Amino acid sequence: MATTKKTVAPAKPERLIYCGPNIPGGILQRYAVYKGGLPAHLKDVFEKCPAIKLLFVPVVDLAKTEQVISTKGTPENTWYQEVLKGGVK
């Protein structure tokens, strides 16, 4: 009896897009896309303002996220406003 090998396509790295406001100093720009999950070099930024981390979404969810960011009272709108007010200092 012959056995057959199933080939599995390699998983594509997750692509995330940042939907929050620009962070001064060029630290993070709105609509920056990162492949492979959250960018490790922003760990300190996430610690200073956890809301920034919450504004990274899969690229396929960009349109939906933009819509809820502009709707007052949504968690995404609250996070966006939090980043605008506090951001990273």
N, C-alpha and C positions, 0 to 999 in steps of 0.2 A: 504494500500500500504506500503510495507516494504522499508525502506531506507538502503542502504548499505554504509558502511564506506570504503573509499579508504585509504589504508595504504601507507604512503610515506616513503621511505627509508631515513634515516638520511643522510644529506649531509656529504660527507667525507671532512675533513679539507684539505685545499689546502696545498700541499707539494711543497716548493720552494727549489731550490739548488743554492748555490753561485758559480758562474763561474769565478770570478775574482781571482787575485793573493792572496797568503797568506798575511795576515796583521801581521806585527811583534808583538811579545809579546803574541802570541796565541789568539789575539782578534777575529780573523776570519780565518778559514782555507778553502782553495779551496775545492769545492765539499761537503761542509757541507750542510746537508739537514735539513730544518726547517718545522715543521708541523703547520698549522694554520696561514700562512701568514708571513710577515716580522717579525723578532725577535725584540721585544720591547726593549730588553737590549742593542741594538746597535743604539739607537736613536741618541746619541751623535756622534757616528761614521758617521752616515748618514749626520749629520749637518756639520761635518768637511770636508767630501768628498762625495758629493751627487752622484758621479758616482758609488760608491760602491752599493748603493741601486738599481741602474739600472742593475746591474749584477746578480740579483736574478731572476731566471726564473722558471716556472713550471718544475718539473722533466721530464715530457714527452717531453719537448723542449730542453733537454740537448744537444743531438747530433747536432741539427740544430744550436744552439747557439754557440757551440764549433767551428763549421765550419765558422760562420760569424765572430767570434772573431779573427780567424787566417787570415781573409781577410782584407788587408789594405784598409782604406777608409770607412769601415762600421762604423756606430755609436757604435756598440759593441766593435770594435777594438779600437776606440778612447777612450771609457770609460775605457777599460782595461789598455791602455797606461797611461791614466790620473791617475789611481790608482797606477800603478807602479812608476810613477814619484813623485806624491804628497803623496798619501796614507793618513794615519792618523798619525799626529805627536803629 
